[in-house]
Amino acid sequence: MNQKERDRLKVLHEAEKGHLTQKQAGVQLKLSERWVRELVGRLRKEGDGGILHRLRGRASKRKLSAAVRAKVVRLVKREYAGFGPTLAAEYLGEKHGVVMSKESVRQILMEAGVWKRKRRRVEPVHVWRARRPCCGEMVQWDSSEHDWLEGRGPKLSLLAMLDDATSRAQARFAEHDTTEENFRLLESYLKRWGRPGEFYTDKDSLFTVNRPVREADDEAWPEAWTQIGRALKELGIGWIAAHSPQAKGRIERFFGTAQDRLVKGLRQAGAQTLKEANAYWEQEYLPMWNRRFTVEAEKVPRCTPAAAGEAEPGGDPEPRRGARGGQRLHDSVQHAEIPDPSGGYPSGITRRDGAGGGAARPDAVGTLPGSLPEGEPV
């Protein structure tokens, strides 16, 4: 009997002796008069133990059996060593039909000594920047070099792009984080999702020419572009440089999740090569990511026939300006110009010359209005 029950018993004894009315006892115990009358009756028939809850000491009907608990511990030790309770609960449900909450798995593993409780340290945090309202308005671009195959194969880099509004991902594994591999990622993104408004990256030499500190404030440097920077400029895509890793924390957290979940998934799949790693990414991890970790954009631009640049009856088929700095593009346009590091253009990438003998300009990628930066029509 705990302290609360002892206090309740004292008031009920007073009511049973007639020192308090049942209504007064109910007010003190915050119980109804009817329930006080029931407890007083139990006290007279069964003594002090009559006020205890009838389920005291009985096992819950929802309690997991000892066999199920032993099965969970056995599977985690044998197949999912190093998995946290959340990820282990997902694999147990999908692969073995053992469906239970992550908290149940955590308690079982802690009782078996497989998992130790981790106290969260209070650390200073950065204020999170709000997501951009439109899908495609800004895309974070970065790479993560990690032992993704855990020694079963070559050390790989994961090159990734993450939409700021929805966390929609586009990524691929590569042996090295080079300009050529990043161009391949850019090409795949443009073909799949269209042209974004801006890319948000770090200040790596792939994206910007890092100059030494100027000796004088009025000293001017000649304008210089990296190959990726020149490509983005010709495509009319904006570029923002982050001053710290925390500034682009969304994609940093994406890599943190991947270094836990993706590494363990590749281990379970037995991936040993670059090709196998990319196959697992496309077939297993990316669908899971889009299903569990993406969100809806606050404002989803709609691509109507008129907004997409289709010719209206008697209208002009040329691309035309949209509202709020957006652009209306032809649905038939499928490719964008991406300069190749060797000086040419990758396969499947087209280029057209400007009308009236103007400078060459890239074909526009079919994308949504309202998500493009201010500038000249493409």
C-alpha positions in Angstrom: 0.0 0.0 0.0 1.5 3.3 -1.0 1.2 6.7 0.6 -1.8 7.8 -1.4 -3.7 4.7 -0.5 -2.9 5.1 3.2 -4.2 8.7 3.1 -7.3 7.5 1.4 -7.7 4.8 4.1 -7.6 7.3 6.9 -10.4 9.4 5.4 -12.5 6.3 4.8 -12.0 5.2 8.4 -13.4 8.6 9.5 -16.3 8.2 7.2 -17.0 4.7 8.4 -17.0 5.8 12.1 -19.4 8.7 11.2 -16.9 11.5 11.9 -17.3 12.6 8.3 -20.3 12.3 6.0 -19.7 10.4 2.7 -20.2 13.7 0.8 -17.4 15.4 2.9 -15.1 12.4 2.4 -15.8 12.5 -1.4 -14.8 16.2 -1.5 -11.5 15.5 0.4 -10.7 12.4 -1.8 -12.0 14.0 -5.0 -14.3 11.1 -5.5 -18.0 10.8 -6.1 -20.3 10.1 -3.2 -21.4 6.9 -4.8 -17.8 5.6 -5.0 -17.0 6.6 -1.4 -20.1 4.5 -0.4 -18.7 1.5 -2.3 -15.2 1.9 -0.7 -16.7 2.1 2.8 -18.7 -1.0 2.1 -15.6 -2.9 1.0 -13.7 -1.6 4.1 -16.4 -3.1 6.4 -16.4 -6.5 4.6 -12.8 -7.0 3.7 -10.8 -4.8 6.0 -8.1 -2.3 4.9 -7.2 -4.4 1.9 -10.6 -3.9 0.4 -9.7 -0.4 -0.9 -6.9 -1.7 -3.2 -7.5 -2.0 -6.9 -8.9 -5.3 -8.0 -6.3 -5.8 -10.7 -3.4 -5.3 -8.2 -0.9 -8.2 -8.7 -2.6 -9.6 -11.8 -0.7 -9.8 -15.1 -2.0 -7.6 -18.0 -3.7 -9.4 -20.8 -1.5 -7.3 -23.2 1.7 -8.4 -21.6 4.2 -10.0 -24.1 4.8 -13.7 -23.5 8.2 -14.9 -22.3 8.7 -16.7 -25.7 8.2 -13.5 -27.7 10.5 -11.5 -25.5 13.2 -14.3 -25.8 12.7 -14.3 -29.6 13.2 -10.6 -29.8 16.5 -10.8 -27.9 17.7 -13.7 -29.9 17.0 -12.0 -33.3 18.6 -8.8 -32.3 21.7 -10.5 -31.0 22.0 -12.7 -34.0 21.0 -10.5 -37.0 20.7 -6.9 -35.8 23.7 -6.2 -33.5 24.3 -2.5 -33.1 20.7 -1.6 -34.2 18.9 0.9 -32.0 15.4 0.0 -30.7 13.6 2.1 -33.3 15.3 0.5 -36.3 15.3 -3.0 -34.7 11.5 -2.7 -34.2 11.1 -1.9 -37.9 13.1 -4.8 -39.1 11.5 -7.2 -36.7 8.1 -6.2 -38.0 9.0 -6.3 -41.7 11.3 -9.3 -41.8 10.0 -11.6 -39.0 6.4 -10.5 -38.4 7.1 -9.6 -34.8 5.1 -6.3 -34.5 5.6 -4.2 -31.4 6.3 -0.7 -30.5 9.9 0.7 -30.3 9.4 1.3 -26.6 8.6 -2.3 -26.0 11.7 -3.4 -27.9 13.7 -0.9 -25.9 12.5 -2.2 -22.6 13.1 -5.8 -23.6 16.6 -5.1 -24.8 17.4 -3.1 -21.7 16.2 -5.9 -19.4 18.4 -8.4 -21.4 21.4 -6.1 -21.2 21.6 -5.7 -25.0 20.8 -2.0 -25.0 21.9 0.7 -22.5 20.0 3.8 -21.7 21.6 6.9 -23.1 21.1 10.1 -21.3 20.6 13.1 -23.5 23.0 15.9 -22.9 21.7 19.4 -22.9 23.6 21.2 -25.6 23.3 24.7 -27.1 21.3 24.5 -30.3 21.0 26.7 -33.4 17.6 28.2 -34.1 16.2 26.2 -37.0 15.4 28.1 -40.2 11.9 27.7 -41.5 11.5 25.5 -44.6 11.0 27.3 -47.9 7.3 27.3 -48.8 7.5 25.9 -52.3 8.9 22.6 -53.6 11.9 23.3 -55.8 12.5 26.7 -54.5 15.8 25.8 -52.8 17.7 22.5 -52.8 20.6 21.7 -50.5 23.6 20.0 -52.1 26.4 18.2 -50.3 28.4 15.0 -50.0 29.4 12.6 -47.2 32.5 10.4 -47.3 32.0 7.4 -45.1 32.8 3.7 -44.8 29.3 2.9 -46.2 30.2 -0.7 -47.0 32.0 -1.3 -43.6 35.1 -2.8 -45.2 33.2 -5.1 -47.6 34.1 -3.0 -50.6 35.7 0.4 -51.6 35.2 3.5 -49.6 32.4 5.5 -51.2 31.1 9.0 -51.1 27.3 9.7 -51.0 26.4 12.7 -53.2 23.0 14.1 -52.3 20.5 16.8 -53.0 17.7 17.5 -50.6 14.7 19.7 -51.3 14.4 22.3 -48.5 10.6 22.4 -48.5 9.8 18.7 -48.6 13.1 16.8 -47.8 12.7 15.0 -51.1 16.1 13.4 -51.8 18.1 12.6 -54.9 21.5 10.9 -54.3 24.0 8.4 -55.7 27.1 6.7 -54.5 30.4 7.5 -56.2 34.0 6.4 -55.6 35.2 10.0 -55.4 33.6 13.4 -54.8 34.6 15.0 -58.1 33.2 17.6 -60.5 32.4 14.8 -63.0 30.4 12.8 -60.4 28.5 15.9 -59.2 27.6 16.8 -62.8 26.1 13.3 -63.1 24.1 13.9 -60.0 23.0 17.3 -61.3 22.0 15.8 -64.6 19.9 13.1 -62.9 18.2 15.7 -60.7 17.3 18.0 -63.6 15.9 15.1 -65.7 13.8 13.8 -62.8 12.6 16.9 -61.0 13.3 19.9 -63.3 15.3 23.0 -62.6 15.3 24.4 -59.0 15.4 28.0 -58.0 18.6 27.9 -55.9 21.2 25.4 -54.7 22.5 25.8 -51.1 26.0 24.3 -50.7 29.1 24.7 -48.6 32.2 26.7 -49.8 34.0 23.7 -51.3 36.3 24.3 -54.2 33.8 22.4 -56.4 31.4 25.3 -56.1 33.5 28.4 -55.6 37.0 29.7 -56.3 38.5 30.2 -52.9 40.7 33.3 -52.9 43.4 34.3 -50.4 42.7 37.2 -48.0 42.8 40.5 -49.8 45.6 42.8 -48.7 43.6 45.9 -49.3 39.8 46.6 -49.2 39.9 48.1 -52.7 41.8 45.2 -54.2 39.7 43.6 -56.9 39.9 40.0 -58.1 39.1 39.0 -61.6 35.8 37.1 -61.8 36.4 33.3 -61.8 34.0 30.4 -61.9 34.3 26.7 -61.2 32.9 24.4 -63.7 29.8 23.7 -61.6 29.4 27.5 -60.8 29.6 28.3 -64.6 27.0 25.6 -65.3 24.6 26.9 -62.7 25.0 30.5 -64.0 24.3 29.4 -67.6 21.2 27.5 -66.4 19.9 30.5 -64.5 20.0 28.6 -61.2 20.9 30.6 -58.1 23.7 29.6 -55.7 23.9 30.3 -52.0 27.1 29.5 -49.9 26.6 28.3 -46.3 29.0 29.8 -43.8 28.8 26.8 -41.4 27.6 23.1 -41.5 24.8 24.1 -39.1 23.5 26.5 -41.7 22.6 23.6 -44.0 21.6 21.4 -41.1 18.8 19.7 -43.0 21.1 17.8 -45.3 23.6 17.2 -42.5 20.8 15.5 -40.5 20.0 13.5 -43.7 23.6 12.2 -43.7 23.4 11.4 -40.0 20.3 9.3 -40.5 21.9 7.6 -43.5 25.1 6.7 -41.7 22.9 4.8 -39.2 20.0 3.4 -41.3 21.6 3.1 -44.7 24.8 1.5 -43.4 22.8 -1.2 -41.6 20.6 -1.7 -44.6 23.6 -2.2 -46.9 24.9 -4.7 -44.4 21.7 -6.7 -44.4 21.6 -6.6 -48.2 25.2 -7.8 -48.4 26.2 -5.0 -50.7 29.9 -5.1 -51.7 30.3 -3.0 -54.8 29.4 0.5 -56.0 26.7 -0.9 -58.3 25.1 -2.9 -55.5 25.1 0.1 -53.2 23.4 2.3 -55.8 20.8 -0.5 -56.5 20.0 -0.7 -52.8 19.7 3.0 -52.5 17.2 3.3 -55.5 15.2 0.2 -54.7 15.0 0.1 -50.9 16.3 3.2 -49.0 15.0 6.0 -51.2 11.4 4.7 -51.2 11.6 4.3 -47.4 12.9 7.8 -47.0 10.2 9.4 -49.2 7.6 7.4 -47.4 8.7 8.2 -43.8 10.7 11.4 -43.8 9.4 13.7 -46.4 6.7 16.3 -45.7 4.2 18.3 -47.8 5.3 21.7 -48.9 3.4 24.7 -47.4 2.6 25.9 -50.9 2.7 23.4 -53.8 2.8 25.2 -57.1 0.4 23.6 -59.7 1.6 23.2 -63.3 -1.6 23.9 -65.3 -1.5 23.8 -69.1 -1.4 27.6 -69.4 1.2 27.8 -66.7 3.3 25.2 -68.4 3.6 27.3 -71.5 1.2 25.4 -73.8 -0.2 27.6 -76.5 -3.6 28.9 -75.9 -6.1 29.2 -78.8 -4.6 32.0 -80.9 -1.9 32.5 -78.4 1.9 32.6 -78.7 3.7 29.3 -78.1 6.8 31.0 -76.8 7.7 30.8 -73.1 6.2 33.7 -71.1 6.8 35.3 -67.8 4.7 34.0 -64.8 3.5 35.8 -61.7 5.9 36.6 -58.8 9.0 36.1 -60.9 8.1 32.7 -62.1 8.4 31.5 -65.7 6.1 29.4 -67.9 7.9 26.7 -69.7 7.2 24.3 -72.5 6.2 20.8 -71.4 7.9 19.4 -74.5 11.3 20.6 -73.3 13.1 17.7 -71.6 16.7 18.7 -71.1 19.0 21.4 -69.7 22.5 22.3 -70.7 25.1 21.0 -68.4 28.7 21.7 -69.4 30.9 18.6 -69.3 34.3 18.8 -67.6 36.0 17.8 -70.8 34.4 20.8 -72.6 31.5 19.0 -74.3 28.1 18.1 -73.1 27.0 14.7 -71.5 24.8 12.4 -73.5 21.1 13.4 -73.6 21.9 17.1 -72.9 20.9 19.5 -75.6 21.9 23.0 -76.4 20.3 25.6 -78.6 21.4 29.0 -79.9 19.7 32.2 -79.0 17.3 33.7 -81.5 18.5 36.5 -83.8 22.1 35.4 -83.5 22.3 36.0 -79.7 24.4 34.1 -77.3 23.8 30.4 -76.7 21.4 29.6 -73.9 20.3 26.4 -72.2 17.0 24.7 -72.9 14.7 25.0 -69.9 13.7 22.0 -67.8 10.0 21.4 -67.4 9.4 22.6 -63.8 6.8 24.2 -61.7 6.0 28.0 -61.9 6.7 30.1 -58.9 9.9 28.2 -58.0 12.4 29.9 -60.3 14.6 33.0 -59.5 14.2 36.4 -61.0 16.0 36.9 -64.3 15.6 36.8 -68.0 13.1 34.3 -69.5 14.7 31.0 -70.5 
